Amino acid sequence: MGEPLRALMPEIGNLAWAAVTSVEGVEILDRFNGVPTLGMIKVDGGLHLFWRCLFYVSDVSAWMYVPLTAEDVAQLDRDDVDVLEGVVFDSPADRYVTLAVAHENRLVFEREWRLPRGMASEEVVPAATDFLDDAMRIALDQDPIPSSRREVIQKAADAVRELIPG
C-alpha cells in the first residue's frame, strides 16, 4: 500500500466535524439530532473520514479521523457499501488514525492511534475506548495542561471510563 498516510491532527477547540481550521470542505454522510456523526473532510487536498465512534456520555463524545486512500474513496463512492467497512472495520492494512474527545462537540483531547488491520466491527470501539482511557490518564498525570482544560479532560476521562466494561 506504499507510504502510510498521515493522520489528521485536530485542533483543540474546533468542532469535531471541522477538526482543523484549514478544512477545505466537509461532506456529511450521517447526523444524529442534527449533529454530524459521519462524513469526510478535505484538508490539504487529502480526504479524511470522521466518525463519532462513541456516543455521548453526558456531553462528552469520542471521534475517529481516518486518512483515506484513493482506493477508499472509490469504495465509498459505491451506493451499496457500508462506509466504515474496509476503512475502519476489517481494514486491509494497519492505519494511523486520530482519536479525539469532544466536550459539547468541541475538541478537548487528541492522540494518534494505530488501528490494526483486520479488526472486526465489534472490536474497534472497545479498543479505541481502552486507548483513550490510557492516553487521558497519562496526559492528566504527566502533561502540563492548563487548569481550564484539565477539568474538561478529567470529565471526559471519567465519561470514557464509564464505557469500559468490567
ABEGO torsion letter per residue (X at the ends): XEBBBBBBBBBBGBBAABABAABABBBBABBBGGBBABEBBBBGGBBBBBBBABBBBEABBBBBBBBBBAAAAAAAABAABBAABGAABGBABBBBBBBBBBBGGBBABBBBBBBBBGBBAAAAAAAAAAAAAAAAAAAAAABBBBAAAAAAAAAAAAAAAAABBX
